[in-house]
Amino acid sequence: MSLEENKAVVRRFIEAYNKRDLAVFDELVAPDYYDQTFQQRGREPLKQLFTMAFETFPDWHEAIEDMIAEGDKVWVRVKATGTNTGEWNLFGVTIPPTGKRVSYRMVFNWRVVNGKLVEGGEVDDNLPFLKALGFIEYTEKGKPLEKVFV
């Protein structure tokens, strides 16, 4: 596939995510997809992860800012925004909704083979995300994380 075709697959995937259309995942994600970030294999664990995200941040939206393709790989920088209105599990702790809105940038990388995402992961700075939700504070000395989640 061409670089533009690979980029189109990623665009459709992000559009489907923004529309909460998990049915499109069956078309765009390989059954044995490997998630580098969560070290999971399979399309179903990816759907479960996204379903949990939709419940935690129902208005979550990812706007594509940059996209680069090389060979079978596509990198995307998005600006993500959403409001935490559902409870979620963070580092093994169930956290009640904060009602707070977050906005930050994320970078995804995917490998596309024959029109399907076969592997992918994300790189992001979670500090602005956790600060926006009120879980950490920027201080001169810092705040021990174990006190945040207790």
DAUR-V441373 format. One record per residue. N is the residue number from 1. PHI is phi in degrees with one decimal (999 if undefined). PSI is psi in degrees with one decimal (NA if undefined). Layout:
# DAUR-V441373
N&PHI&PSI / N&PHI&PSI
This chain:
# DAUR-V441373
1&999&152.6 / 2&-77.2&165.2 / 3&-60.0&-41.1 / 4&-65.4&-36.9 / 5&-66.5&-40.8 / 6&-63.5&-41.2 / 7&-64.4&-36.5 / 8&-64.0&-37.6 / 9&-61.3&-46.2 / 10&-65.2&-42.0 / 11&-58.2&-46.8 / 12&-61.3&-38.8 / 13&-62.7&-47.2 / 14&-66.4&-39.2 / 15&-61.4&-42.7 / 16&-63.3&-41.0 / 17&-60.3&-47.6 / 18&-63.3&-28.5 / 19&-91.8&-0.6 / 20&62.2&34.2 / 21&-100.1&80.6 / 22&-68.5&-17.6 / 23&-62.7&-33.5 / 24&-66.5&-25.5 / 25&-58.9&-36.7 / 26&-61.1&-31.6 / 27&-80.9&-35.3 / 28&-102.8&-16.0 / 29&-114.5&128.8 / 30&-64.6&145.3 / 31&-57.5&-31.5 / 32&-103.3&29.5 / 33&-48.5&139.8 / 34&-112.8&122.3 / 35&-94.1&108.7 / 36&-64.2&-37.5 / 37&-67.9&-49.2 / 38&-100.8&3.2 / 39&49.8&52.5 / 40&-121.2&150.7 / 41&-118.2&136.7 / 42&116.3&152.4 / 43&-72.1&-38.1 / 44&-64.1&-43.9 / 45&-59.8&-34.3 / 46&-65.5&-43.3 / 47&-62.4&-40.5 / 48&-63.6&-42.1 / 49&-60.7&-44.8 / 50&-69.3&-36.9 / 51&-61.1&-42.6 / 52&-62.8&-41.5 / 53&-63.2&-39.9 / 54&-63.5&-35.8 / 55&-73.5&-34.2 / 56&-79.2&-40.2 / 57&-130.0&76.9 / 58&-59.9&-25.2 / 59&-101.3&15.7 / 60&-57.0&134.8 / 61&-142.4&138.5 / 62&-117.8&117.2 / 63&-100.8&123.7 / 64&-70.7&126.9 / 65&-106.4&-38.7 / 66&-145.0&149.1 / 67&-146.7&131.3 / 68&-130.0&136.5 / 69&-124.9&142.6 / 70&-150.5&120.2 / 71&60.9&-126.4 / 72&-98.2&13.0 / 73&-110.3&144.9 / 74&-133.1&130.1 / 75&-112.7&138.0 / 76&-135.2&134.1 / 77&-106.8&127.6 / 78&-123.2&155.1 / 79&-102.3&117.7 / 80&-103.9&137.9 / 81&-136.7&149.9 / 82&179.6&164.5 / 83&-116.2&128.8 / 84&-81.0&95.1 / 85&-113.1&-0.8 / 86&-123.8&156.2 / 87&-73.4&157.3 / 88&-152.2&164.9 / 89&-103.4&118.4 / 90&-124.0&118.5 / 91&54.1&37.0 / 92&82.3&5.3 / 93&-115.0&129.6 / 94&-79.9&125.4 / 95&-115.3&129.7 / 96&-69.1&160.4 / 97&-59.1&142.0 / 98&-98.6&-22.1 / 99&74.6&5.0 / 100&-91.2&149.4 / 101&-97.9&138.9 / 102&-119.0&155.2 / 103&-151.7&120.0 / 104&-161.6&172.1 / 105&-102.8&145.8 / 106&-133.7&153.6 / 107&-123.0&126.6 / 108&-111.3&148.6 / 109&-129.8&134.5 / 110&-131.3&152.2 / 111&-111.2&128.1 / 112&-114.8&125.4 / 113&-130.5&124.8 / 114&52.0&40.3 / 115&80.3&9.7 / 116&-127.3&145.1 / 117&-73.4&122.8 / 118&-110.2&-18.4 / 119&-160.0&147.5 / 120&-170.2&166.4 / 121&-163.8&179.7 / 122&-137.5&153.0 / 123&-130.3&121.8 / 124&-150.5&161.7 / 125&-96.2&105.6 / 126&-77.7&-10.2 / 127&-60.1&-48.7 / 128&-61.4&-35.7 / 129&-62.5&-51.3 / 130&-67.3&-34.3 / 131&-66.5&-44.4 / 132&-61.0&-33.0 / 133&-82.8&-7.0 / 134&87.3&14.3 / 135&-86.0&-23.0 / 136&-135.0&159.5 / 137&-127.2&143.9 / 138&-84.4&117.5 / 139&-130.3&170.0 / 140&-61.8&-43.4 / 141&-96.9&-21.3 / 142&96.0&163.1 / 143&-121.0&125.0 / 144&-59.0&130.9 / 145&-62.2&-34.2 / 146&-62.3&-24.2 / 147&-79.8&-21.4 / 148&-72.0&-39.4 / 149&-99.2&9.3 / 150&-101.3&NA
